[in-house]
Amino acid sequence: MERQRVGLFGSTGSIGSSTLDVLARHPERFSVEVLAAHSRVEPLFEQIKRFRPATVGLVDGDRRAALEERLTSLPSSQRPTVVTGQAAVDELAGTANLDIVVAAVVGTAGLRSTWNALAAGKRVLLANKESLVAAGELMLDVARQGGATLLPIDSEHNAIFQCLPAEQAALVGRAGVVEENRDIERLVLTASGGPFRDRPLDDFAAISPEEACAHPNWSMGRKISVDSATMMNKGLEVIEAARLFGVCAERIEVLVHPESVIHSMVRFVDGSVIAELGEPDMRTPIAHALAWPDRIDSGVAPLDFGALAGLHFEAPDPERFPALRLAFEALAAGGSMPLVLNAANEVAVESFLDGRIGFMAIPAAIEAAMAHFAETGGPPLPSSIDAVLDADRAVRDWTATWCSSSPDRVAG
């Protein structure tokens, strides 16, 4: 079997590290050709030493000298070509000699590289949910036009993908939709409930960034951990599921499942429910998407049913998790409202992590942004990736002003 050439965008993050762990188990099947990171030179250099990519991308050009200094310790034959700057790194996703692109950059920063990879017809393993939230049909259109394969590696969407009949899964992989399949009654996304599922609501105003980043089940980056704590992560996944699987909001259900053993489910019209189960480890969906339609070892231990104390489910508390409600509202509103939701959330989470606003001000900022742009009739629905990024900047600017000036910014 000819080895598949892999480009990993967001290599030093949690998804990147998990992906490299899987790839290292199958050197006969995959080669790492491109590693791209934002600015973390030390972990990137360690990855370069181990995987010997041909090209390395570093978004923060100011860190280039630090990386190149470390590269001098390697034999010249093992030193990769170094590309710096956001535009140049994004371009690699479409122009490098790659079969597979892992889109693991967090937030809107990952839109352009994902777009380029889809336009170039790559197999794209999508962890950047913002691509489908902010850019919607534009991403799916460019995937279809480019002949790309689009496979989700978010655990929830990958679980749904695995639960679908083979022909429907293949349709999704070609950026098609499953809406015409009336055998499916509903998609069920599970959520851990994060670290504050049982915390008294009166204490929410005092939640610190350190507490919000301490997820009970999953090892994730800080931004995604905060999104999990507010359940905005699940809200973004609802919108992504609607785009990816071609269903309306009424056909998507969210259940809090603290054990994180069932990663999501599909309800069928005959009353059957098919679920995907496993340990809460991102290497499972990554391995599935890397090898699909085959299966390969992910390094994840088999699920021990005898050790399970039980599986529990409950409806999300709308008072505890207003961000989830806002996501459903944005999906129902359509147009550019999901973009507004996502951009406002990114700014609000950054403001919270920097100590400028309180935890409950995150959903307050998002709701304020949605109300403002609904009243002003903008931003208009973008018709290009450049228009998406322009609209994203406009929402970010407005939300940043709100976070710095609103009387609600501390207590929310």
PyMOL commands that set and color helices and strands:
alter all, ss='L'
color gray80, all
select helices_A, chain A and resi 14-24+41-51+61-71+76-78+86-95+108-119+130-135+137-146+155-163+166-173+194-196+201-206+209-212+222-230+232-245+249-251+283-291+305-307+322-333+337-353+361-376+385-405
alter helices_A, ss='H'
color red, helices_A
select strands_A, chain A and resi 4-9+30-37+55-58+81-84+100-103+123-126+149-152+184-191+252-256+262-268+273-277
alter strands_A, ss='S'
color yellow, strands_A
deselect
rebuild
show_as cartoon
